[in-house]
Every structure is written in structure tokens, then in C-alpha cells.
Amino acid sequence: MINRRFFSLVCYVACFCCVACSAAPTVPDAGSGGMSFASPQGLAVHSRYVVVANSAFFFDAAGEVAFGEGFVTFIDKATLSVVGRVNTTQKNPQEVVVDGDRAYVLNGGVTRVDQSGLARVVEEGGIDAIDLSQATPTKLFNIPLGLSAADDRIGAYGSLALAPDGRRAFIGSGTRADLFEVDLVGRRVLHGPENPIVVIPTPAGRNGMVVARALRDQLAVLAFNDDAICFADYTAVTTFRCRDIGTEGELLEGPVDLAEDADGGLLVLMTIANALYHVDGTTPSAVVNPRFSGTGLAANAVRIHGAYAYVVNSLSHTLQRVRLDDGSSEPSFVAFAVGANPYALAIDAGAEAYAWVTLFGHQSVARVTLRSGEVSYVQQSTGVGLRDGSFTDAGSSSDAEREADVSADARCEAPVVVGAEEVVRVTFGEGGGYNADALPEVVLGGPTGGGTTGGTTRGVLSLGRGGEIVLGFGSYALVDGPGPDFIVFENPFLVAPYQSFAEPAVVGVSNQQEGTFIEFSCDLESSGGDPIAQRWAYPGCAGVRPVLANSEKNCVPADDADLAGGDPFDLADISLHEARYLRIRDSGLPSLAGDGTAGFDLDAVVLIHYRRLD
């Protein structure tokens, strides 16, 4: 765990740094067309709709976190389809609370992290009120929350709680341990950035975070950096009763969410400690059980329904189910695909109980039947292909139905590919060697792509950090033709438009096995994609673009640089007319993969322009 004395995290976000953000350039208005979801975060359930906040998060050209115009998506619960969208007044919508036929959307605003690592607020946030009673949901009004002239750490609104009577809203900050209060009836800010309620003082030069949650009888505030929980009466929210619920001394355990059970006990989600703590009551002397249940990685949300608590584990990509009576757990009650990054959770307790989950990494929303664990996906109103850096449709079918569609596609004639015919040599770097026992076949033939959201591990060879491989084209020579001449396939998956989970490598070609390899320019400094310029991260490197072609499961032509995915290369870029050998050298950048699976994962190399040797 992390030493909390020196911890200066802006705001804990399970998937990416979605609240602590740099100033965002303007991007096309996602709310008026295009994707149904754009980095969805908070959601809430209405009698007819599920209301989803879309932060429109992406990486700008400098690799910094940025935001487009945020919007709210409305899902018809009966049909699992998107039926409308409304743009938010401020950027970065974070959370949604539904009260009767009205939805309140908290827009977090924008922050920028300076060179010292301190987050400063640069664009104000606010609250949008939306009328859900009509056939078409309509924005009623906006309450701007403003900026502070005294301290630019004040703001970064990240959590929203309503008083039981629905008249006031309480907002937690992502940059200091501050609380804000808004009169929703009078549409005025009672405690804003000029007079915040300081829950716990945040020392100069540091950031903090608090999460506001409404209990039945009092307001609860979780102080992330202090491992504390604080309580206030709704009639006196400036007076807090706080207690440390941490058990590890100076080590940060990180409370980010809580749920109240029927007996008034609290399950507190400690995301750094990977655990659910049980707090027996809301008094300063309440007993804390830190061993109630373990969680997955980057646990982000907890809700209670019936005899169970449900936990979203973002980096484990799971929905976990925990028994309330003894803390026993089903860690993977639902396992989403790698890269899904489930974020927020809402329970719809009707005749059939459902959990609704935003899938931040897959630009989608899932509905889970709590009785069976069956998953359905919300039907997108539009689909956007890989070529423009966006995400494909999640569709309304289940995972099994989508797999059946792929299998049906495989009935077409298998496409012919010309690529590597031999492995000349391979040198594994640190952490490499996965599938080495399957050489050379594992890197020959066509690609086995997993699509935009599921990087395959089948049929790839992990080079390890700094490892390299030299391939020969055997009876063929690679030649320069119009446009790209060959494609290198790895196994990345999208995490945002024009941004993938990438393990980049440098590519070079030669006419001799032991000769000098001429390398293509690989920009390892440009680590952020740019959806405006339609430019991928790590330009000129291999291992960046997801792979759509799969020689075993579909008929996407692997030699079509516009359709196949992967990273295309043109011999003209290095002023070469012909080559017989290709070298791929892992860049050595840090990797999250474990032993045996680290570094560049070679799937295949396919030639587009070639000639047969005599």
C-alpha cells in the first residue's frame, strides 16, 4: 500500500485518471451524434430510464488527459436501447442521482496537473437538472459551481449526494477534502468554492479527495487520503464527527464508496487495501472489521441488494458478489472482457432485479440479471469503426451470441496470407518467453486478432522488455508498392479513441540475415492519441492499433491496411525498394504484464506488396 503522509493523488479513479485532468481541446460534439457512450462513468436508475453520464474522456496530442463535450445518455430499460442524449452544460459529467422524475447530473469540470504533480482546477463544474417525466427527457436548468480565486485546488467536483427531502445536494471534491452544498429548490450555491466546508484540512502543496454519500439519517463523507469516515446531520452539515477507519498506520487504504445495510451498518470499500470493511454503526466508537471481505483490483463501487453486496472491480474487470452474513465472496460473479474497466454500479430492484454497470473502457453499459449473472449489453444507436479511432458497437446481444456471429462469419473461405516463413533468431528480454514452446508456428501465418476490446493471448509470442526477433520471408521478397507494404500484428486493445494498451516495438528491414537493418522511425515520446487529428499514440511503432483480422474466425482480409487493424509500414518511408528480412525490437518501455508475458507480443506479419523469388 501507499504511504498516506506523502500521498498526493488528485482523485482515485479505477480505470484511468478521469477526474484529474488537463485542459481539454474541443472535439466533435459527441452528444449530438456519433457514439452512444463516450467514456461513461456514473449512472442512476429511473422508473423508465437508466441515465448515464458520459465524460468524453480522451488523451490529447501530448498524451495528457482531456475532455470533449460531455453528455447524458438515456437508456430505455424495456428495450435496452439508447433513446436520447442531452449535452451537459459543463465538461466531465461524473455522477447521476435520480430523485422521482428528476435527474441531477454532477459535472466535474476540468483540472490540470502541474509539473510538481499538484492538480489545479481550470474549468468550473456544475449541476444539470433533467426532467424525466416527458417522452423526451429535457434539461431544466443548470447551477454553475464556479472557481475559487483564493485557491485553485478548490473544486474538481466528483461525488454527489442528495438530502432525503431532495432539496439540497452535497458535493465532494477531488482535489481537497472539501464539501460543497447547493440549494436545488432555490437554485443557488450555499457553500461553493469561495466558502467550502472543510471536512479535513488539506496541507498546502497537496491534494485530497472526499466522497459524499447519503445515508438514511445522516450524511457520510469518506476522506480518501486520511482513511477516515465523517458524519454530519443534514441540518448541520458544517459540523462533522470523523474517525479513522484505517488499520495500517501510515499506509493508505483508500475509502472510495460505501453502502448501508438494513441494520444501519456500513460496508466501506477500501480500494488500495483491496477490501470491504464493515463499520458497525455510525458513532465515533463504532467497531470496524477490516477483514469482512477481500475485493478485486481497483474496486470502485459497492451496492447492497437483498442478502448480498455487489462490488465493481475495475482493473479485475469483474462484478463481485459478497454475502452479507459472513463476507464470503464470489470474486467473479460476472467477468467482463479484459479492457472493459467496469466503473459505476446501480441496482434496479424490480420484479426481476438487475445491476447496471458502466463499462468505461468498452464505451458501453451492461445489465446483469442478479438472479443468474446473465449479462446483456445496451444496443448502441450508432457504431463507429476502428479507422476513425472510435469504438465499435457493443450491440444488444450477449457475449455468447456475439461469439456465434463470429463463428458464422468463419464459414467463408479462409483468406490467403503471405508473410513470415521462418524465424531466423529470437532473443527474449526480461519477462518474455510466453508461447516460446510453440515456435516457429506461433508467429507464422495470419493474425488471430481479438478486436478493439479484447487483446488475444492465443497465438502470440512475448518478446520481453528489450527482446527482439528476426523473421525471414522465405520464397518471397517484400517490395515497395503504392501505400503500405506490410502489416505487423500484436495484441493491443482500445482504452480510449486513438489510444490502446500498447507495448510498442521498433521495426526494421534488411536484405541480409546478418546485415544492417534499416529501422522505421518509432516515436516513443508521443504516448497519447489525438482523436481530432485522427492520430494514434506511438506513431511509427508496432503494437499500437488493435487487430480486427482473425484468420481462424473471420474473413477480414489480413493484407488490407484499412480493414485488418494492426500497424502498417511503407518501405518508401525509409527509401527502400525491397527487403528479405524483418526485425522487431521491443522498445523496453515499462510493462504491466507479468513474467513470461512482458513486452511486445508478436502475432503475425503479413505482406501486402511482394514478389516470388525465382
N, C-alpha and C positions, 0 to 999 in steps of 0.2 A: 504493500500500500504506500501511499504518498505522505510525506511529512507535511502536516497541515500548517505548520508555522510558516513554511516558505511557499505554500501553495498559492498561486495567483491565477487560477483558471477563471476565465470570464464567465462561462456558464457551461455546465455539463450538458452535452448533447450526445446521445448514444451513437448516432450514425456518423455525423460529420459535425464540423463547427458551424452550426446553423444559426445560432443566436449571436455569437461573437463574430461580427462581420465587418468587411471593409466596405467603403462606399461603392455602390453598385452602378455600373453603367446602364443606360437604357437598353432594354431588349424588347423584341416584339411583344405586344400585349397578349399574354397567354390567356387572359380571361375572356377575350372576345373571339377566340378561335384557336385552332391547334389542339394542344393536349388537353385531356380532361383533368389531369392532375400534373402538378409541377412541384416536385419535392414536397409531398403532402406531410403535414405534421399533425396538429390537433384535429379532433373530430368529436361530435356530440350527436346524440340520437333524439329525434323528434318523433311525434306520432306517425308522421308520414315520411319524413326525410331523414337521411343522415347528412349532416353538414360538415364539410371538410375544409380545413384551412390549408391553402397551398402557398408555401413560402417563396416559390420560384427561385430557389437557390441554384447557383452555378459557380464555377470558377472563371474568373476573368483572364485576360491575356497574360497577366503577371502571375497567375496561379493563386490569386487571392480570392477569398470568399466574396461573392457578390449576389445581388438580388435583382430580379426583374420586377415587373408589376405583379403584386400578389393578388390572389383571387380566392373566392369561396366556391366550392362545387356542391351541388345538391343532388343526392342520390335518392331515387325513388326506391324505398325499401321493398315494395311489392315486386318490382321488375328487375332490380339490381342494375338499373341503367342510370346514367347521368342525364338529368332533365333540365339543368340550368347552371349558370355561373354568374357571379357578381364580382366585379373588381373591388378590392379594398381601397380605402382612402389613403392609408399609409402602407409602406412596404413591410414585408416579412410577417405575415399573419402567423401567430403561434398557437393560440388555443381558442377553443369554442366552448361556450356554455349555453345550453338551451333552457329557457325558462318559459313554460307554456308554449305560446305560439311566437315567441321572440327568441332569436339567436343573437348572442353578443360575441363578437369576434375581436380578440386582442391582437393588434398589430404591433409587433415588437420594435419597429424602427430599425435603424442601421447603426452599427458601431464599427470602429476601425481600431485595429491593434497596432500600436506604435512599435518602434524599434526595441523598446525595453520590455515588450510583452504586455503592456498595460492596455486594456480596452477602454476606448473613449467613445461616447455617443456622438454621432454626427448627423443623424436624421431622427426626427421625433416619431413617436408611435401614437397610437390612439385606439379607441374602441368604436367599432361599427355595430350598429343595431340593425337587424334584418327581420322583416315581417314574414313569418312562415304560414300565415293563415290563408293567404290567397293562392290561386292556382299557380301564379308565378311569384316566387319569393322576391321581395323588393327591399332595397336598403332604405331604412327610415331616416337615420341621422348618424353623425359621427361626432365623437367627443375627442378632440386632439389633446394629447398629454404634454406636449411642449418639450423644451430643452432647458437645462439649467445653465444660468450664466455664472454661477459660483463654482461648479464642479462638473466637468464634462464626463465624469464617471457615473453620474446620476441618470438613470433611465434604463434602456435596454429591457423593455417590458417583456417578461417571459411566461408568467403564470397568472391565471385569472380565477377568482372565487367570488361567488355572489352570496350576500346575506340571505337568510331564509325567506325574508319577505320580498326579495327580488328588487329592492330599492337602491341598494348600494353594491358597488363592485370593489374588490380588493385585488391589487396587482403586485406581484413580486418582481423584483429587479434581477437582471442577470449580470450586473456589474458592481453592485454594492449590496450590502444586507439591508435594503430599504423596502418599505411597503408604501403603496400609494392607494388613495381612496377616492372613489368617484360617485357622485350622486346621479344615478341613472334617470331618475324622475325629473329632477331639475336640470339635467344635462350640464353639470358643472363639476369641476375638479375640486375636491375638498382638500386633499393632500397630494400635490403634484411635485414636479422636480424642484420647485423653489422652496417647498416646505415638506419634504418627505418624512415619513415616520421611520425613524432609525430603529430597526429591530435590534441589531448588534452593530456597534461602531466598526467601520472598515478602515484600517490604518491607511495613511497616505502612501501612495505608490503601489497599492494592491487592489485587486478586485475581489468581489464576493458575490454571493447569489443567495436569494431566498425563494422558496416556493410556497405560494399561498393556497390553502385548501380549506374548503368549508365543511365543518362538522355539524352535527345536529344542533349542538348547544353553544358552540364557540368556534372561533376562527383559529386554525392551526397554521403555523408558519415554520417551514423547515429551513434551517440555516446550514447550507451545504458546507461551507468552509469551516464551520465550527462544530460540526457533528451535533447540532442542537435542535431541539424542537421547542417552539414557543406557543403559548396560548393567550388569547385575548377574548374578552366578552365582546359581542357585536355592538354593544352600546358604549364601549370604551376601548377602541382599537389602538389607542396610543399607549396603553399600559399592557406590557407583556410579562408573562410568567415563563421563564426559559429554564431548560435543564439540558445538560449534556447527556446524550444517549450513546456516545461513543464508548468503546470498551478497550481501545488500543492506544491509550495515552496520546502521544504526538502524531500517531498515524491517522490519516484521513480515511473515514469510512463512507462519507458522501451520501446523506439522505437526499433523495430526489422526488419521492412521491409517497403517499400513504393512503390507506383505506380503513374505514371504520366498520367494525363488526357489529352484530346485533346487540352485544353486551356493552358497547362503548369502548372496547379495546381497540388498539390501533396496530395495524401492520405497516411498518415503515420500511421502505425499500432503500437499502444502503448499497448504492451501485458500485462503489470502489471496493467494498468488502464482499461483493457478490453474495448478498444475504438479505433475507427478510427478518427484521427484528420485531418482536411483539412487545408492545408497551401496554401494560395492564392499567388502563385509566389515563386521565389527563391531568392529574395533580403532579406537583413537583416531586412527590415521593413515590410516584408510580414505578412499579417493578418493570425492568427491561430484560427481555430474554433475547440475547443476540444469536442464539443457536436455534431459533424457531425453524428456519429452513434456508438452504442454500439456493442460489439462483444461477442463471447462466451469465454470460459476459455482457456487460453494458446493459444491465436491467434498467428499464426506462419508465415503466408504468405498472401499477398494480390496481386491480379492481376485485371486489368480492361479489359473488352471486351464490346463493344457497350455501352449501357446505364447503365451498371451495373459494380460494383466492386464485386469480389468474394474473400472470406476470409476463410482460413483454421483454424478451431478451434480444436486444438489437444486434449485437455482434455474434450471438449464437444463432440468430435468425429463427427463434422459436417463440411459441406461446406455451408457457409452463402452467401446470395446474397443481395447486398445493391444497391439501386437506387442512381445514381449519382446526380440527380436533387434535391432530397430533403432528402437523407440519410435514407429513410425508408428501413426497412430490413425484410428479411425472414431468421430468425436465423437458421432454419433447412431446408434450401433448399434441402440439401441432409443430411440424418442422417445415418452415418455408425454404425456398431455394436460396442458395448462397447468393449474397448480394441484395436480398430483399430488404434488409435492415428495417424490420418492423419497429414502429416508433410510438404511436399513441394507441390507446385502447378505450373502447366504450362498450358497455353491456346494454343490450336491448332485451329486457325481461318480459317478453310477451308470452303467449301460449307456448311458443317454441322459443327458447332463449338462445340468443346469438351474441357473439363477441364480434365487434367491428374493429379492424386493425388497419392503420395506415402503413403502407409499405413504401417508406421513403426512398429506398434505393431502386425499387422497381416502378416508381411512378404509378402506383395503383393502390387500391383498397380491397381488403379481403373480408369476407364474412365467414365466421366459424360457427357451426352448429355445436353448442356446448354439450349436447347430449351425446354426440357421436364423434366430434372432432372433424367432421367433414368441412372442407374449405370450398367456397365459391368466390369467384372474382368479379368485381364490378365491370360491367361492359363499358368500354370506352366509347365516347361519342365520335372520336376521330382517332386514327392511327398515323403515326409519323415514323418513317423508316430510318434506318441507320445512316443513310447517306447524308442526311441533314443534321446528324449529331443528336437526334432525339431518340425517343423510346418507342418501341412497337406496342401495339395493343396488348393489354393484359387479357382481354376477352372475357366472356362471361362463363366460360367452361371451366371445368376442374382440371387439375394437373393431369389426371388420367386421360381425360378427353383430349387435351392438347397433345399428349403423347401418342394417342391413337391417330390424330390427324397427321402427325409426323410419320408414323408408320405407314399410313395410307399413301403419303407422298413418296415413300420409298419404293412403291410398286413400279415407278417409272424406271427407264433404263439407266443403269449406273453410268455417270459421266466418265469419260476417259480423261485421265490427267497425265501430264508429262512433268516429272520433277526429279528429285534426287534419286539416284540409283545405287549409290554406295556411300558408306561412312568411311572417310579416309582416316580420320583420327578424332578423338574426343578427349578433352581434359576437364574433369569435374572440379569446380571450385567448392568453397565451403558450403556445406548444406545441400549439395547436389547429389545426383545419382538415382533419383526416382525413375523406375522403369528401365534402368540400365540392363537388366537381365533380358529385356525384350529387344535389344539392339541386334541387327540394324533395322529390322522391320518396323519398329515403333515410329521411326521418323521418315519412312519411305511411303510412297503412295499419296493419297489425297487427305485433306483435313477432316477432323472429326469435331467440328465446331459445336459449341453449346449455346450459341445465340447471344443476344445482347445482355442477358441477365444471369447466365449460368456457365461460367468458365469450366470447360471439361477438364477432368484429370485423367481420363481414359485416353490412351494413345498419345501421350506426350512424354518427353524426356526432359527432366530438370537438370540444367547445367550447373546450378550452384552459383554463388557470388563470384564473379570473375572467371567462370568456366567458359570453355569455347568448344565448338565443333566445326569440322571441315567436311563438307559434302561434295561428292562428285556427281556430274550429270551423265556419266557413263557414255552411252551411244549418242548423246545429244550435246549440242553446244547452245548456250544461251546467246541470243543475238539481239541487237538493238532494233526495235521497230517503232511504230507510232504509239506514243503513250507509254504506260508502264510495261515492263518486260517480264517481271516475275513478282510473286507474292509470297511473303513469309507469314506463316500462320502460327500464333501462340494460343494462349487461353485466357485473355483478359475478359472482364465483364464491365458493363457500364455502371458508374456510380453517380453520374450527372451528365447533362448534354456535353458531348465532346470531351468527356473525362472518364477514364476507365481505371480500374485497379490494374496498374501496369507494372511489369518488371522488364524495363526496356533493355534492348541489346543493340550493339553496333554491327552492321552488316558490311562485309567486304567481298569482292570477287577477284578471281585471278585465272590465268590460263595455265598455270602450273601448280601442282600439289604443294610444292615447297617454295614457290615463288613469292613475290611481293603481292600482298592483297591490297587492292585499292578500296578504301572504305568510303561509304556514303556518309555525308555529314549527319551527325546524330546530336541534336540539341538537348542535352540532359538538364539544362537550366530552365527551359520553358516547360515547367511541370503542370501548368494549368491550361485547360482547353478554353476556347473562345467561341461561344455559340453565335456571336454577332458576325465575326469574320469566317465562321464555319471552319475553324482550325483546331486540330487535335493537339493535345499535350505531346511533348517529346517529339517534335517534328523531325522526320528523317530517321527515326529509330524503328526497330521492330518490336513487337509485343505491346502495341498500343490499341489498335482497333479490334473490337470483338469479331468473332468468326461466325458467319452465318452458314457457310457451305459445310455440309457433312456428307462425305462420300458413302456412308453407311445408311443414312436416314433420310436424305432428301436429294433433290435433283438440282440444287443451286449450282450453277457452273463454277467450279473452283478456279477457273482461269479468267473469270470476269471480274476485273478490279472494282467495278461499280456495284456488283451484287454479292460477291463472295465474302466480303469483310476481309480481315487480315490487313497487312501492311504492304502496299505495292511499291516497287522500286523501278526506276528507269535508268538504263545504262547511259543514256545521254547526259544525265546529271553528273557523271564522273568522266565524261568524254571517252567512253569505251564502246567498242563496236561488238565485242564478242567475249565470252568467258566460258571456262570449263568447270570451275570450282567455286564454291561459295563458303565463306566463313562467317559464323555467327558468334559474337563475343559478348557475354553478359556484361552489362555496364558496371556491375559492382555496387549499385545503389542498395541501400538497406531494404530488406525484405521481411514481411511479416510471416513468411512461410517457415515451417519447421525443418528439422534435419531430414535430408533426402528429397525435399520438395522445394528448396530455395532457388532463387534466381530464375532466369529465363527458362520457360517451358516450351520446347520446340515441339510443334505438332506436325507440320509439313512445310515443304517448299514446292510451289507449283510454277512452271514456266508458262509464260504467255506467248512470247516470241522465241522460236528455236529453230534449229536445222538439224537434220540427222547426219551424223558423220559417216563418211564412206568407209 
